[in-house]
Amino acid sequence: MLRMSNQLSRHAIDFVDDEAIRDLLETRRLADVHAVRDIVAKSLEKVPLDVAEAAVLLHARTPELREEVFTAARQLKEQVYGNRIVLFAPLYVGNRCVNHCTYCGFRRENTEQLRRTLSTRELREQVVALERQGHKRLIVVFGEHPTYDAEFMASCIRNIYDVHAGHGEIRRVNVNAAPLDHAGFRTVKAAGIGTYQIFMETYDHRVYGDAHPRGPKSDYLWRLDGLSRAFEVGQDDIGIGALFGLADWRFDVLGLVSHAVFLKERYGCGPHTISFPRLRPASGSALDGRPLVSDDDLKLLVAVLRLAVPYTGLILTAREPADLRRELLAFGVSQIDAGSRIEIGGYTECGDAQQMNAEQFQLGDVRSLDEVILELSETGYVPSFCTACYRLGRTGEHFMEFAIPGFIKRFCTPNALSTFQEYLSDYASAATRAAGETQIEAELQALPEGALKERLVSRLHAIQTTDERDLYF
């Protein structure tokens, strides 16, 4: 059933049918083996799944059937993304907030939280520190507060792009912040942002209301409609997500699939990314009684999302411990953060990363960027900082035109290798440089001979021997 909002900006469509989703998730239902295999075969043809098909995969509860789903997710991920892993870092600008989210350390009534907003000077110092690590892509995070309006966000974005430390520069600034109105989305788009992320946290109406009792975030439909407003002003790279551990995890998987289907049908393009963070301890909050998601269920969650939305990037954050992140990379993850600090000012004021009164939640993987890149290189992945598509207009529906036939591999592998070589030449430790150059050589050996390979080899040599940077296809 579709419900309509009373918001003045437009009539928001509530496409989440709780009753229908719960019917699909009836706990007594077991997956039909033949149905699972038919759906997997459809997905391997790179055809997005509908909500009912995704629900069938969620019922694959026997170890043998789950392994078939995992195998298919690995295969599809390899076909669409290859062995590239895009790297980024979060940058928290301010933690003032007017909401009362029961699970979040930033919530308004949490007196344990140290409130702070970076000044322009402090923001630029954080960016310098990130550039000196080798980062090229950031996700900038704001609490929901009148101080953090669209003009403030746009100013922060422009300042970030303006900072250059040596060869360092930030080439893509994504945003995770509160929903804006149409004018607000126009303002941040004009500042040159990449993806605008809005997480519903949970799509379950009842649980959403319980978790967000007061404040602007309590308006379910205003939040649900946020990314529709973004699309309507031309912000075509958007990210959706849910915070797993608030509601039945299977419900929120189908909520995410419902959102992807709705956006594709209404605007011709689905989400650029999907995030699936699990609830973590936060200052002043307890996890007792929450429907937390097990590691095994998280694996199925990731695999089903990969099969359901083949061309959407899946983001796995440093909330998860390193050993689990290693395993999940193969199931469909295409982006991870590394060297992350989530305290305000944490990249220059290196205190204890687990201070509960200085961050939104606890991290599970606190390794440095260099350590993560070393491991990726040694295990056959290509770390990528590529931002070429966004700056060449291959975004939104245009990105899908390239991605769906698989043509994007013509650009992604060469661009990944170029940005990887930049990192190795400018920032890597000796061990990481050696492992990375071995991996680049293996990738070059696998590329077919021809003009593209010749140009790539020439560009890699230029990066190694000159100050030429940001060479992309």
C-alpha positions as a LaTeX table, in Angstrom:
\begin{tabular}{lrrr}
\hline
Residue & $x$ (\AA) & $y$ (\AA) & $z$ (\AA) \\
\hline
Met1 & 0.00 & 0.00 & 0.00 \\
Leu2 & 1.38 & 3.46 & $-0.95$ \\
Arg3 & 0.92 & 6.30 & 1.54 \\
Met4 & 1.30 & 9.98 & 0.73 \\
Ser5 & 3.15 & 12.61 & 2.79 \\
Asn6 & 1.88 & 16.05 & 3.74 \\
Gln7 & 5.28 & 17.64 & 3.13 \\
Leu8 & 4.93 & 20.94 & 1.28 \\
Ser9 & 7.79 & 20.28 & $-1.12$ \\
Arg10 & 6.09 & 17.37 & $-2.87$ \\
His11 & 3.92 & 14.32 & $-2.24$ \\
Ala12 & 6.29 & 11.67 & $-0.97$ \\
Ile13 & 5.45 & 8.13 & $-2.00$ \\
Asp14 & 5.74 & 5.51 & 0.72 \\
Phe15 & 6.69 & 2.45 & $-1.29$ \\
Val16 & 7.54 & 0.29 & 1.74 \\
Asp17 & 4.70 & $-2.15$ & 2.42 \\
Asp18 & 5.43 & $-3.65$ & 5.83 \\
Glu19 & 2.68 & $-6.24$ & 5.63 \\
Ala20 & 3.78 & $-7.49$ & 2.22 \\
Ile21 & 7.41 & $-7.72$ & 3.32 \\
Arg22 & 6.53 & $-9.63$ & 6.48 \\
Asp23 & 4.46 & $-12.02$ & 4.42 \\
Leu24 & 7.49 & $-12.69$ & 2.19 \\
Leu25 & 9.57 & $-13.32$ & 5.31 \\
Glu26 & 7.18 & $-15.71$ & 7.02 \\
Thr27 & 9.55 & $-17.60$ & 9.33 \\
Arg28 & 8.11 & $-21.03$ & 8.58 \\
Arg29 & 8.87 & $-20.67$ & 4.89 \\
Leu30 & 11.84 & $-22.62$ & 3.56 \\
Ala31 & 13.57 & $-21.86$ & 0.31 \\
Asp32 & 12.68 & $-24.00$ & $-2.68$ \\
Val33 & 15.98 & $-25.28$ & $-4.04$ \\
His34 & 14.89 & $-25.00$ & $-7.67$ \\
Ala35 & 13.54 & $-21.47$ & $-7.12$ \\
Val36 & 16.83 & $-20.37$ & $-5.55$ \\
Arg37 & 18.81 & $-21.77$ & $-8.46$ \\
Asp38 & 16.52 & $-20.12$ & $-11.03$ \\
Ile39 & 16.87 & $-16.75$ & $-9.29$ \\
Val40 & 20.64 & $-17.14$ & $-9.01$ \\
Ala41 & 20.80 & $-17.89$ & $-12.74$ \\
Lys42 & 18.81 & $-14.72$ & $-13.48$ \\
Ser43 & 21.16 & $-12.65$ & $-11.35$ \\
Leu44 & 24.23 & $-14.08$ & $-13.03$ \\
Glu45 & 22.81 & $-12.65$ & $-16.25$ \\
Lys46 & 23.19 & $-9.28$ & $-14.46$ \\
Val47 & 19.44 & $-8.75$ & $-14.22$ \\
Pro48 & 18.32 & $-6.97$ & $-11.01$ \\
Leu49 & 16.02 & $-8.96$ & $-8.76$ \\
Asp50 & 12.63 & $-7.87$ & $-7.49$ \\
Val51 & 11.72 & $-7.92$ & $-3.80$ \\
Ala52 & 10.00 & $-11.33$ & $-3.91$ \\
Glu53 & 13.03 & $-12.91$ & $-5.60$ \\
Ala54 & 15.40 & $-11.44$ & $-3.04$ \\
Ala55 & 13.16 & $-12.84$ & $-0.30$ \\
Val56 & 13.52 & $-16.35$ & $-1.71$ \\
Leu57 & 17.30 & $-16.08$ & $-1.41$ \\
Leu58 & 16.97 & $-14.95$ & 2.20 \\
His59 & 15.24 & $-18.23$ & 2.97 \\
Ala60 & 18.31 & $-20.21$ & 1.89 \\
Arg61 & 19.07 & $-21.41$ & 5.40 \\
Thr62 & 20.77 & $-24.75$ & 4.87 \\
Pro63 & 24.58 & $-24.57$ & 4.68 \\
Glu64 & 24.60 & $-26.17$ & 1.24 \\
Leu65 & 22.08 & $-23.75$ & $-0.26$ \\
Arg66 & 23.72 & $-20.75$ & 1.36 \\
Glu67 & 27.01 & $-21.79$ & $-0.18$ \\
Glu68 & 25.39 & $-21.79$ & $-3.62$ \\
Val69 & 24.26 & $-18.20$ & $-2.99$ \\
Phe70 & 27.75 & $-17.25$ & $-1.76$ \\
Thr71 & 29.38 & $-18.83$ & $-4.81$ \\
Ala72 & 27.06 & $-16.94$ & $-7.14$ \\
Ala73 & 27.77 & $-13.64$ & $-5.34$ \\
Arg74 & 31.52 & $-14.20$ & $-5.68$ \\
Gln75 & 31.10 & $-14.96$ & $-9.37$ \\
Leu76 & 28.92 & $-11.93$ & $-10.05$ \\
Lys77 & 31.23 & $-9.63$ & $-8.15$ \\
Glu78 & 34.18 & $-10.83$ & $-10.21$ \\
Gln79 & 32.25 & $-10.36$ & $-13.47$ \\
Val80 & 31.11 & $-6.80$ & $-12.70$ \\
Tyr81 & 33.91 & $-5.36$ & $-10.56$ \\
Gly82 & 36.87 & $-7.68$ & $-11.05$ \\
Asn83 & 39.36 & $-7.62$ & $-8.19$ \\
Arg84 & 39.28 & $-3.87$ & $-7.62$ \\
Ile85 & 38.53 & $-2.48$ & $-4.15$ \\
Val86 & 37.83 & 1.25 & $-3.92$ \\
Leu87 & 39.25 & 2.93 & $-0.81$ \\
Phe88 & 38.01 & 6.00 & 1.05 \\
Ala89 & 38.07 & 7.61 & 4.49 \\
Pro90 & 35.34 & 9.18 & 6.63 \\
Leu91 & 35.78 & 12.76 & 7.83 \\
Tyr92 & 33.49 & 13.84 & 10.67 \\
Val93 & 32.98 & 17.61 & 10.56 \\
Gly94 & 30.58 & 18.11 & 13.45 \\
Asn95 & 28.57 & 16.09 & 15.98 \\
Arg96 & 25.98 & 18.59 & 17.11 \\
Cys97 & 22.56 & 17.01 & 16.61 \\
Val98 & 18.91 & 17.78 & 17.33 \\
Asn99 & 17.68 & 14.20 & 16.98 \\
His100 & 16.99 & 11.64 & 19.68 \\
Cys101 & 18.03 & 8.39 & 17.97 \\
Thr102 & 18.10 & 5.81 & 20.73 \\
Tyr103 & 21.14 & 3.96 & 19.37 \\
Cys104 & 23.46 & 6.87 & 18.51 \\
Gly105 & 26.17 & 8.56 & 20.53 \\
Phe106 & 25.43 & 11.88 & 18.82 \\
Arg107 & 21.82 & 12.06 & 20.01 \\
Arg108 & 20.79 & 15.34 & 21.57 \\
Glu109 & 20.29 & 14.22 & 25.18 \\
Asn110 & 23.57 & 12.31 & 25.43 \\
Thr111 & 25.47 & 14.41 & 27.96 \\
Glu112 & 28.51 & 12.11 & 27.72 \\
Gln113 & 29.19 & 13.28 & 24.17 \\
Leu114 & 31.78 & 16.02 & 23.63 \\
Arg115 & 30.18 & 18.42 & 21.12 \\
Arg116 & 32.40 & 19.99 & 18.53 \\
Thr117 & 32.40 & 21.40 & 15.01 \\
Leu118 & 35.61 & 21.77 & 13.04 \\
Ser119 & 36.61 & 25.32 & 12.18 \\
Thr120 & 37.74 & 26.02 & 8.63 \\
Arg121 & 41.37 & 25.84 & 9.76 \\
Glu122 & 40.80 & 22.56 & 11.60 \\
Leu123 & 38.94 & 21.10 & 8.62 \\
Arg124 & 41.80 & 21.92 & 6.31 \\
Glu125 & 44.30 & 20.40 & 8.78 \\
Gln126 & 42.30 & 17.17 & 8.75 \\
Val127 & 42.38 & 17.10 & 4.95 \\
Val128 & 46.14 & 17.65 & 4.90 \\
Ala129 & 46.57 & 14.72 & 7.28 \\
Leu130 & 44.37 & 12.51 & 5.08 \\
Glu131 & 46.19 & 13.53 & 1.91 \\
Arg132 & 49.52 & 12.72 & 3.54 \\
Gln133 & 48.23 & 9.19 & 4.15 \\
Gly134 & 47.40 & 8.93 & 0.45 \\
His135 & 43.63 & 9.32 & 0.47 \\
Lys136 & 41.86 & 10.69 & $-2.60$ \\
Arg137 & 38.21 & 10.00 & $-1.70$ \\
Leu138 & 36.33 & 11.13 & 1.42 \\
Ile139 & 32.89 & 10.68 & 2.89 \\
Val140 & 32.13 & 13.80 & 4.93 \\
Val141 & 29.75 & 13.26 & 7.85 \\
Phe142 & 27.59 & 15.83 & 9.65 \\
Gly143 & 25.14 & 15.57 & 12.53 \\
Glu144 & 21.64 & 16.89 & 11.90 \\
His145 & 21.62 & 20.45 & 13.22 \\
Pro146 & 20.59 & 23.88 & 11.89 \\
Thr147 & 24.28 & 24.86 & 11.94 \\
Tyr148 & 24.99 & 22.21 & 9.30 \\
Asp149 & 22.78 & 23.58 & 6.56 \\
Ala150 & 23.40 & 23.20 & 2.84 \\
Glu151 & 25.50 & 26.37 & 2.65 \\
Phe152 & 27.74 & 25.13 & 5.46 \\
Met153 & 28.15 & 21.75 & 3.79 \\
Ala154 & 28.94 & 23.36 & 0.46 \\
Ser155 & 31.57 & 25.58 & 2.09 \\
Cys156 & 33.19 & 22.53 & 3.69 \\
Ile157 & 33.22 & 20.70 & 0.36 \\
Arg158 & 34.85 & 23.62 & $-1.44$ \\
Asn159 & 37.49 & 23.91 & 1.28 \\
Ile160 & 38.31 & 20.21 & 1.05 \\
Tyr161 & 38.81 & 20.36 & $-2.70$ \\
Asp162 & 41.01 & 23.44 & $-2.25$ \\
Val163 & 43.58 & 21.69 & $-0.02$ \\
His164 & 46.71 & 20.28 & $-1.71$ \\
Ala165 & 49.63 & 18.80 & 0.23 \\
Gly166 & 52.48 & 17.79 & $-2.07$ \\
His167 & 51.00 & 15.38 & $-4.62$ \\
Gly168 & 47.98 & 15.03 & $-2.39$ \\
Glu169 & 44.50 & 16.14 & $-3.34$ \\
Ile170 & 40.97 & 15.02 & $-2.63$ \\
Arg171 & 39.27 & 14.22 & $-5.92$ \\
Arg172 & 35.85 & 13.12 & $-4.70$ \\
Val173 & 33.89 & 14.29 & $-1.66$ \\
Asn174 & 30.83 & 12.23 & $-0.81$ \\
Val175 & 28.40 & 13.37 & 1.88 \\
Asn176 & 26.50 & 11.53 & 4.60 \\
Ala177 & 24.07 & 13.97 & 6.16 \\
Ala178 & 20.45 & 14.82 & 6.85 \\
Pro179 & 17.87 & 14.99 & 4.05 \\
Leu180 & 17.66 & 18.38 & 2.35 \\
Asp181 & 14.94 & 20.15 & 0.44 \\
His182 & 15.29 & 20.70 & $-3.29$ \\
Ala183 & 17.14 & 24.00 & $-2.89$ \\
Gly184 & 19.57 & 22.43 & $-0.43$ \\
Phe185 & 20.42 & 19.58 & $-2.79$ \\
Arg186 & 21.04 & 22.11 & $-5.57$ \\
Thr187 & 23.47 & 23.97 & $-3.31$ \\
Val188 & 25.58 & 20.94 & $-2.39$ \\
Lys189 & 25.51 & 19.65 & $-5.97$ \\
Ala190 & 26.90 & 22.98 & $-7.17$ \\
Ala191 & 29.83 & 22.52 & $-4.76$ \\
Gly192 & 30.85 & 19.41 & $-6.69$ \\
Ile193 & 29.93 & 16.57 & $-4.36$ \\
Gly194 & 30.07 & 12.97 & $-5.44$ \\
Thr195 & 27.48 & 10.71 & $-3.83$ \\
Tyr196 & 24.92 & 11.96 & $-1.31$ \\
Gln197 & 24.13 & 9.24 & 1.21 \\
Ile198 & 21.00 & 9.05 & 3.34 \\
Phe199 & 20.50 & 5.94 & 5.44 \\
Met200 & 16.94 & 5.07 & 6.41 \\
Glu201 & 18.47 & 3.18 & 9.39 \\
Thr202 & 15.45 & 0.87 & 9.22 \\
Tyr203 & 12.58 & 0.61 & 6.74 \\
Asp204 & 10.27 & $-0.97$ & 9.34 \\
His205 & 7.76 & 1.79 & 10.17 \\
Arg206 & 7.12 & 0.69 & 13.77 \\
Val207 & 10.78 & 0.15 & 14.64 \\
Tyr208 & 11.69 & 3.41 & 12.92 \\
Gly209 & 9.24 & 5.29 & 15.12 \\
Asp210 & 10.53 & 3.65 & 18.30 \\
Ala211 & 14.17 & 4.37 & 17.40 \\
His212 & 13.52 & 8.00 & 16.39 \\
Pro213 & 10.94 & 9.27 & 18.88 \\
Arg214 & 11.58 & 13.02 & 18.47 \\
Gly215 & 13.37 & 15.49 & 16.25 \\
Pro216 & 13.35 & 16.00 & 12.47 \\
Lys217 & 14.45 & 12.42 & 11.90 \\
Ser218 & 11.20 & 11.13 & 13.38 \\
Asp219 & 9.47 & 12.01 & 10.08 \\
Tyr220 & 9.77 & 8.69 & 8.23 \\
Leu221 & 8.44 & 9.94 & 4.90 \\
Trp222 & 10.60 & 13.07 & 4.79 \\
Arg223 & 13.67 & 10.86 & 5.17 \\
Leu224 & 12.44 & 8.17 & 2.76 \\
Asp225 & 11.74 & 10.83 & 0.14 \\
Gly226 & 15.11 & 12.58 & 0.57 \\
Leu227 & 16.92 & 10.85 & $-2.25$ \\
Ser228 & 13.97 & 11.31 & $-4.57$ \\
Arg229 & 14.35 & 15.05 & $-4.04$ \\
Ala230 & 18.07 & 14.69 & $-4.79$ \\
Phe231 & 17.32 & 12.95 & $-8.09$ \\
Glu232 & 14.81 & 15.64 & $-9.00$ \\
Val233 & 17.48 & 18.36 & $-8.93$ \\
Gly234 & 20.02 & 16.31 & $-10.86$ \\
Gln235 & 22.03 & 14.73 & $-8.02$ \\
Asp236 & 22.19 & 11.40 & $-9.82$ \\
Asp237 & 24.75 & 9.60 & $-7.64$ \\
Ile238 & 23.01 & 8.72 & $-4.39$ \\
Gly239 & 23.63 & 6.14 & $-1.68$ \\
Ile240 & 21.14 & 4.22 & 0.43 \\
Gly241 & 21.74 & 2.19 & 3.56 \\
Ala242 & 20.29 & 0.59 & 6.67 \\
Leu243 & 21.67 & 0.18 & 10.18 \\
Phe244 & 21.38 & $-3.53$ & 10.80 \\
Gly245 & 20.50 & $-4.47$ & 14.36 \\
Leu246 & 17.46 & $-2.24$ & 14.82 \\
Ala247 & 14.86 & $-4.43$ & 13.10 \\
Asp248 & 14.70 & $-7.91$ & 11.57 \\
Trp249 & 17.74 & $-7.83$ & 9.27 \\
Arg250 & 15.84 & $-9.63$ & 6.53 \\
Phe251 & 13.16 & $-6.90$ & 6.55 \\
Asp252 & 15.78 & $-4.23$ & 5.97 \\
Val253 & 17.43 & $-6.19$ & 3.17 \\
Leu254 & 14.08 & $-6.17$ & 1.39 \\
Gly255 & 13.62 & $-2.51$ & 2.31 \\
Leu256 & 16.88 & $-1.70$ & 0.55 \\
Val257 & 15.88 & $-3.75$ & $-2.49$ \\
Ser258 & 12.48 & $-2.01$ & $-2.51$ \\
His259 & 14.23 & 1.36 & $-2.46$ \\
Ala260 & 16.56 & 0.38 & $-5.32$ \\
Val261 & 13.63 & $-0.89$ & $-7.40$ \\
Phe262 & 11.58 & 2.26 & $-6.72$ \\
Leu263 & 14.40 & 4.62 & $-7.72$ \\
Lys264 & 15.14 & 2.66 & $-10.90$ \\
Glu265 & 11.50 & 2.59 & $-11.94$ \\
Arg266 & 10.81 & 6.24 & $-11.13$ \\
Tyr267 & 14.07 & 7.93 & $-12.13$ \\
Gly268 & 15.68 & 5.45 & $-14.52$ \\
Cys269 & 18.65 & 4.85 & $-12.23$ \\
Gly270 & 19.10 & 2.98 & $-8.98$ \\
Pro271 & 21.41 & 3.83 & $-6.09$ \\
His272 & 25.12 & 4.27 & $-6.77$ \\
Thr273 & 25.99 & 2.58 & $-3.46$ \\
Ile274 & 24.37 & 0.56 & $-0.69$ \\
Ser275 & 25.76 & 0.47 & 2.85 \\
Phe276 & 24.90 & $-2.12$ & 5.49 \\
Pro277 & 26.61 & $-1.17$ & 8.79 \\
Arg278 & 25.84 & $-3.21$ & 11.86 \\
Leu279 & 24.89 & $-1.58$ & 15.14 \\
Arg280 & 27.97 & $-0.99$ & 17.32 \\
Pro281 & 28.39 & 0.16 & 20.93 \\
Ala282 & 28.02 & 3.92 & 21.34 \\
Ser283 & 28.38 & 6.29 & 24.26 \\
Gly284 & 25.27 & 6.38 & 26.40 \\
Ser285 & 23.58 & 3.55 & 24.45 \\
Ala286 & 23.07 & $-0.13$ & 25.17 \\
Leu287 & 22.79 & $-3.02$ & 22.71 \\
Asp288 & 20.79 & $-5.22$ & 25.10 \\
Gly289 & 17.59 & $-6.51$ & 23.54 \\
Arg290 & 18.45 & $-5.39$ & 20.01 \\
Pro291 & 17.99 & $-7.93$ & 17.17 \\
Leu292 & 21.71 & $-8.00$ & 16.39 \\
Val293 & 22.94 & $-9.65$ & 13.20 \\
Ser294 & 25.29 & $-12.63$ & 13.40 \\
Asp295 & 28.40 & $-12.91$ & 11.25 \\
Asp296 & 26.84 & $-15.76$ & 9.28 \\
Asp297 & 23.70 & $-13.77$ & 8.58 \\
Leu298 & 25.80 & $-10.75$ & 7.57 \\
Lys299 & 27.49 & $-12.91$ & 4.93 \\
Leu300 & 24.11 & $-13.92$ & 3.49 \\
Leu301 & 22.94 & $-10.31$ & 3.67 \\
Val302 & 25.89 & $-9.12$ & 1.57 \\
Ala303 & 25.56 & $-11.98$ & $-0.92$ \\
Val304 & 21.83 & $-11.35$ & $-1.46$ \\
Leu305 & 22.37 & $-7.62$ & $-1.97$ \\
Arg306 & 25.09 & $-8.32$ & $-4.53$ \\
Leu307 & 22.79 & $-10.68$ & $-6.45$ \\
Ala308 & 19.78 & $-8.37$ & $-6.18$ \\
Val309 & 21.48 & $-5.15$ & $-7.37$ \\
Pro310 & 24.37 & $-6.25$ & $-9.62$ \\
Tyr311 & 25.61 & $-2.79$ & $-10.63$ \\
Thr312 & 25.42 & $-1.04$ & $-7.27$ \\
Gly313 & 28.58 & $-0.56$ & $-5.21$ \\
Leu314 & 28.48 & $-2.27$ & $-1.81$ \\
Ile315 & 30.25 & $-0.43$ & 1.02 \\
Leu316 & 31.72 & $-2.32$ & 3.98 \\
Thr317 & 32.91 & $-0.03$ & 6.75 \\
Ala318 & 35.52 & $-0.31$ & 9.47 \\
Arg319 & 32.75 & $-0.98$ & 11.98 \\
Glu320 & 33.50 & $-4.62$ & 11.18 \\
Pro321 & 36.63 & $-6.43$ & 12.44 \\
Ala322 & 39.49 & $-7.03$ & 10.02 \\
Asp323 & 39.06 & $-10.82$ & 9.77 \\
Leu324 & 35.39 & $-10.53$ & 8.81 \\
Arg325 & 36.13 & $-7.77$ & 6.31 \\
Arg326 & 38.65 & $-10.07$ & 4.61 \\
Glu327 & 35.97 & $-12.71$ & 4.15 \\
Leu328 & 33.23 & $-10.35$ & 2.99 \\
Leu329 & 35.34 & $-8.76$ & 0.26 \\
Ala330 & 34.77 & $-11.82$ & $-1.91$ \\
Phe331 & 30.98 & $-11.82$ & $-1.43$ \\
Gly332 & 30.34 & $-8.62$ & $-3.32$ \\
Val333 & 31.90 & $-5.70$ & $-1.46$ \\
Ser334 & 33.42 & $-3.11$ & $-3.80$ \\
Gln335 & 34.31 & $-0.24$ & $-1.43$ \\
Ile336 & 35.90 & $-0.09$ & 2.04 \\
Asp337 & 37.29 & 2.62 & 4.28 \\
Ala338 & 40.77 & 2.35 & 5.77 \\
Gly339 & 42.85 & 4.27 & 8.29 \\
Ser340 & 39.56 & 5.64 & 9.60 \\
Arg341 & 39.13 & 7.96 & 12.57 \\
Ile342 & 35.64 & 8.93 & 13.62 \\
Glu343 & 36.43 & 11.38 & 16.41 \\
Ile344 & 36.04 & 15.02 & 15.48 \\
Gly345 & 39.61 & 16.07 & 14.68 \\
Gly346 & 40.84 & 12.50 & 14.96 \\
Tyr347 & 43.31 & 12.57 & 12.06 \\
Thr348 & 45.52 & 15.18 & 13.73 \\
Glu349 & 44.65 & 14.68 & 17.40 \\
Cys350 & 45.53 & 11.02 & 17.64 \\
Gly351 & 44.03 & 9.88 & 20.90 \\
Asp352 & 42.48 & 6.54 & 21.74 \\
Ala353 & 40.33 & 5.46 & 18.79 \\
Gln354 & 37.96 & 3.74 & 21.20 \\
Gln355 & 37.09 & 6.80 & 23.31 \\
Met356 & 33.35 & 6.50 & 23.69 \\
Asn357 & 32.83 & 10.18 & 24.47 \\
Ala358 & 34.58 & 11.38 & 21.32 \\
Glu359 & 33.04 & 9.31 & 18.53 \\
Gln360 & 29.67 & 8.18 & 17.22 \\
Phe361 & 30.32 & 4.45 & 17.74 \\
Gln362 & 33.20 & 1.98 & 18.13 \\
Leu363 & 35.31 & 0.85 & 15.20 \\
Gly364 & 36.18 & $-2.78$ & 14.60 \\
Asp365 & 39.12 & $-2.32$ & 12.20 \\
Val366 & 41.65 & 0.35 & 13.21 \\
Arg367 & 44.46 & $-0.62$ & 10.82 \\
Ser368 & 46.25 & 2.10 & 8.87 \\
Leu369 & 45.62 & 2.71 & 5.18 \\
Asp370 & 49.07 & 1.31 & 4.38 \\
Glu371 & 48.39 & $-1.89$ & 6.32 \\
Val372 & 45.10 & $-2.43$ & 4.51 \\
Ile373 & 46.68 & $-1.79$ & 1.10 \\
Leu374 & 49.50 & $-4.21$ & 1.88 \\
Glu375 & 47.02 & $-6.95$ & 2.70 \\
Leu376 & 44.89 & $-6.24$ & $-0.37$ \\
Ser377 & 47.98 & $-6.41$ & $-2.59$ \\
Glu378 & 49.17 & $-9.66$ & $-1.07$ \\
Thr379 & 45.77 & $-11.30$ & $-1.49$ \\
Gly380 & 45.27 & $-10.46$ & $-5.17$ \\
Tyr381 & 43.18 & $-7.29$ & $-4.99$ \\
Val382 & 43.85 & $-3.98$ & $-6.71$ \\
Pro383 & 43.36 & $-1.01$ & $-4.35$ \\
Ser384 & 41.75 & 1.84 & $-6.27$ \\
Phe385 & 41.35 & 5.55 & $-5.62$ \\
Cys386 & 39.79 & 6.16 & $-9.04$ \\
Thr387 & 37.43 & 9.11 & $-9.51$ \\
Ala388 & 37.52 & 9.34 & $-13.30$ \\
Cys389 & 33.90 & 8.46 & $-14.06$ \\
Tyr390 & 32.53 & 11.22 & $-11.86$ \\
Arg391 & 34.67 & 13.89 & $-13.48$ \\
Leu392 & 33.96 & 12.69 & $-17.01$ \\
Gly393 & 30.21 & 12.61 & $-16.58$ \\
Arg394 & 29.90 & 8.82 & $-16.32$ \\
Thr395 & 27.43 & 9.10 & $-13.44$ \\
Gly396 & 23.86 & 8.16 & $-12.68$ \\
Glu397 & 22.03 & 6.76 & $-15.68$ \\
His398 & 25.08 & 7.39 & $-17.90$ \\
Phe399 & 27.16 & 5.19 & $-15.57$ \\
Met400 & 24.57 & 2.44 & $-15.93$ \\
Glu401 & 24.82 & 2.68 & $-19.71$ \\
Phe402 & 28.51 & 1.90 & $-19.43$ \\
Ala403 & 28.29 & $-0.57$ & $-16.55$ \\
Ile404 & 25.43 & $-2.80$ & $-17.63$ \\
Pro405 & 27.13 & $-4.15$ & $-20.78$ \\
Gly406 & 30.39 & $-4.51$ & $-18.82$ \\
Phe407 & 32.18 & $-1.79$ & $-20.79$ \\
Ile408 & 33.20 & $-0.08$ & $-17.57$ \\
Lys409 & 36.05 & $-2.58$ & $-17.18$ \\
Arg410 & 37.73 & $-0.85$ & $-20.09$ \\
Phe411 & 38.15 & 2.16 & $-17.83$ \\
Cys412 & 38.14 & 0.78 & $-14.30$ \\
Thr413 & 41.17 & $-1.52$ & $-14.38$ \\
Pro414 & 43.52 & 1.01 & $-16.05$ \\
Asn415 & 42.31 & 3.83 & $-13.79$ \\
Ala416 & 42.61 & 1.67 & $-10.69$ \\
Leu417 & 46.18 & 0.75 & $-11.58$ \\
Ser418 & 47.11 & 4.38 & $-12.23$ \\
Thr419 & 45.81 & 5.54 & $-8.86$ \\
Phe420 & 47.38 & 2.53 & $-7.16$ \\
Gln421 & 50.74 & 3.46 & $-8.69$ \\
Glu422 & 50.32 & 7.00 & $-7.37$ \\
Tyr423 & 49.90 & 5.64 & $-3.87$ \\
Leu424 & 52.90 & 3.32 & $-4.19$ \\
Ser425 & 55.13 & 6.10 & $-5.54$ \\
Asp426 & 54.09 & 8.81 & $-3.09$ \\
Tyr427 & 53.02 & 7.22 & 0.21 \\
Ala428 & 53.63 & 3.48 & 0.54 \\
Ser429 & 55.97 & 1.80 & 2.99 \\
Ala430 & 58.75 & $-0.30$ & 1.45 \\
Ala431 & 56.87 & $-3.55$ & 2.06 \\
Thr432 & 53.64 & $-2.21$ & 0.57 \\
Arg433 & 55.46 & $-0.76$ & $-2.43$ \\
Ala434 & 57.09 & $-4.10$ & $-3.19$ \\
Ala435 & 53.84 & $-6.04$ & $-2.85$ \\
Gly436 & 51.92 & $-3.44$ & $-4.85$ \\
Glu437 & 54.35 & $-3.36$ & $-7.74$ \\
Thr438 & 54.20 & $-7.16$ & $-7.92$ \\
Gln439 & 50.41 & $-6.95$ & $-8.10$ \\
Ile440 & 50.50 & $-4.26$ & $-10.80$ \\
Glu441 & 52.86 & $-6.38$ & $-12.90$ \\
Ala442 & 50.50 & $-9.35$ & $-12.59$ \\
Glu443 & 47.58 & $-7.18$ & $-13.70$ \\
Leu444 & 49.54 & $-5.89$ & $-16.69$ \\
Gln445 & 50.41 & $-9.44$ & $-17.73$ \\
Ala446 & 46.70 & $-10.28$ & $-17.74$ \\
Leu447 & 45.71 & $-7.33$ & $-19.94$ \\
Pro448 & 45.46 & $-7.99$ & $-23.68$ \\
Glu449 & 48.09 & $-6.41$ & $-25.87$ \\
Gly450 & 47.06 & $-3.30$ & $-27.71$ \\
Ala451 & 46.94 & 0.49 & $-27.67$ \\
Leu452 & 45.14 & 0.71 & $-24.32$ \\
Lys453 & 47.79 & $-1.35$ & $-22.56$ \\
Glu454 & 50.56 & 0.64 & $-24.19$ \\
Arg455 & 49.04 & 3.90 & $-22.99$ \\
Leu456 & 48.60 & 2.50 & $-19.50$ \\
Val457 & 52.21 & 1.32 & $-19.28$ \\
Ser458 & 53.36 & 4.74 & $-20.43$ \\
Arg459 & 51.25 & 6.45 & $-17.78$ \\
Leu460 & 52.47 & 4.17 & $-15.01$ \\
His461 & 56.06 & 4.95 & $-16.02$ \\
Ala462 & 55.31 & 8.69 & $-15.99$ \\
Ile463 & 53.90 & 8.45 & $-12.47$ \\
Gln464 & 56.99 & 6.57 & $-11.28$ \\
Thr465 & 59.53 & 8.92 & $-12.86$ \\
Thr466 & 57.91 & 12.37 & $-13.02$ \\
Asp467 & 55.47 & 14.58 & $-11.13$ \\
Glu468 & 52.63 & 13.73 & $-13.52$ \\
Arg469 & 49.54 & 12.62 & $-11.60$ \\
Asp470 & 45.80 & 12.16 & $-12.08$ \\
Leu471 & 46.16 & 10.43 & $-15.45$ \\
Tyr472 & 42.93 & 8.68 & $-16.28$ \\
Phe473 & 40.91 & 7.13 & $-19.10$ \\
\hline
\end{tabular}
